[in-house]
Amino acid sequence: MISQFDPIDKKILRRLSENARVPYSTLAKELNISNTMVHQRVNKLRQSGVIKNATFVFDPKVLGYTTEAMTRIEVTNAKYVNSLIAALKEIPEIVECSNITGKYALIIKIFAKDNSHLRDVLYGRIHPLAGVEGTDTTISFETAFQKNIAID
């Protein structure tokens, strides 16, 4: 929980959420602390698990993946959930997977080149997996926004 961190840690997190590539020297100047202090604080935030990683975010459409879909997966038995998650992780077009409540056990985000490619992923790679009872897919027009949790 973020409330356990002091104001400097929160400022570092806010700034890194805006731009994960901001140089530590710039952060140090903005926060009026030493470069060493910034390094120590960021390392502490990594070790505590608050910062998972700093990564580039690719634009799927620019890479030719024009179809985005959310697919809910109904599972025949809960015993299959973990093996399904592992199998789904190996399908490159699936970029996100969450275990959910209700009729469906999993929801995944898929990027495909087009609707035909999406159909191939669904019927050729997901439906044959052991434990898949069925799917319910919604095509997304666009991701309106995506963000980190707010830092109070």
Helices and strands as residue ranges (DSSP letters): G 2-4, H 7-18, H 24-31, H 35-47, E 67-75, G 78-80, H 81-89, E 94-99, E 106-112, H 115-119, I 120-126, E 132-140
